[in-house]
Amino acid sequence: MTIFVDSQVDTLHRRTVQPSDFEVWIMVCPRCDGQGRVVDVRILATHEHVRLCDECDAMWPDGTDLSITNFVDFTTYVKPLGLQGLWSEIEVVAGTD
């Protein structure tokens, strides 16, 4: 299902969010109780595909079931890679299941 929204400013990460960023929603986030949506993204530095909540930054490695018990905080996951956990370090990817 494709969801379109008006462009808005993502104040936490200081970037403009475009409607095309929201065309690949796959699931309501189980961590933040439906406040956010989980999208497939690619970490630019490693080319790794993961699933990430746009609201709470809960992250699930590709192939992992999405649940409240098995997420990793995105920033915690990427800090050892020398990244800061910013949305500018990822790319929303199309072609989700």
C-alpha positions in Angstrom: 0.0 0.0 0.0 1.3 3.4 -0.9 0.7 6.3 1.5 1.3 9.9 0.4 1.7 12.8 2.7 2.5 16.4 2.3 6.2 17.4 2.5 7.2 18.3 6.0 10.3 19.0 8.0 11.8 16.2 10.0 13.0 18.4 12.9 14.9 15.7 14.7 17.1 15.0 11.7 16.9 18.4 10.0 15.9 17.3 6.5 12.9 17.8 4.3 10.8 14.6 4.0 9.2 14.2 0.6 6.1 12.2 -0.3 8.2 9.7 -2.2 10.0 8.9 1.1 6.7 7.4 2.3 5.9 5.1 -0.7 7.5 2.1 0.8 5.8 1.6 4.2 5.6 -2.0 5.2 4.3 -2.1 8.7 3.2 -0.1 11.7 6.0 0.0 14.3 5.5 -2.5 17.2 7.9 -0.6 19.5 6.2 2.8 19.5 2.7 1.3 19.4 1.7 2.5 16.0 3.2 6.0 16.2 5.7 5.3 13.5 5.9 3.2 10.3 8.7 0.8 9.5 10.4 1.2 6.1 13.1 -0.8 4.3 16.3 1.3 4.2 19.9 0.8 3.1 22.8 2.0 5.3 24.9 3.9 2.8 28.3 3.2 4.4 27.8 -0.6 4.4 25.0 -1.2 1.8 23.2 -3.2 4.4 19.4 -3.4 4.1 17.5 -3.0 7.4 14.1 -2.1 8.5 13.7 1.2 10.4 10.9 3.0 12.2 10.6 6.6 11.1 9.4 7.7 14.6 11.4 5.9 17.3 14.4 4.7 15.2 13.9 1.0 16.2 15.8 -1.1 13.7 15.5 -4.7 12.6 18.2 -6.4 10.4 16.8 -7.6 7.0 15.1 -11.0 7.4 14.3 -10.5 11.1 10.7 -10.7 12.3 9.4 -7.3 13.5 8.5 -7.5 17.1 8.8 -5.5 20.3 11.3 -7.9 21.7 13.9 -8.0 19.0 14.6 -4.5 17.8 17.9 -2.6 18.1 18.2 1.2 18.4 19.5 2.5 15.1 22.0 4.8 16.6 23.3 2.1 18.9 23.7 -0.2 15.9 25.6 2.2 13.7 27.9 3.9 16.2 30.5 1.1 16.1 30.5 1.6 12.3 31.7 5.2 12.9 28.2 6.6 12.0 26.0 9.0 13.9 22.6 7.4 13.4 21.3 10.2 11.1 18.7 9.7 8.4 21.2 11.3 6.0 23.3 8.1 6.4 20.5 5.9 5.0 18.5 5.6 1.8 14.8 4.5 1.8 14.6 1.7 -0.7 11.7 0.5 -2.9 10.7 -3.1 -3.6 9.6 -4.1 -0.1 7.8 -7.4 0.4 
